[in-house]
């Protein structure tokens, strides 16, 4: 991300998320979703980032 490779990071998070979901790794899925939300923030897409973080919050609270 810090090297301007946001598209590659998004692809990596998306791929990892799918793999985690297939294996039933809920916390890892949430962490991947957090990474995707953070990428939106880094891109100055603040409204979308906030929405993504707000959507993710109940899941993270449930998982502890």
ABEGO torsion letter per residue (X at the ends): XAAGAAAAAAAAAAAAAAAAAAAGBAAAAAAAAAAAAAAAAAAGBAAAAAAAAAAAAAAAAAAX
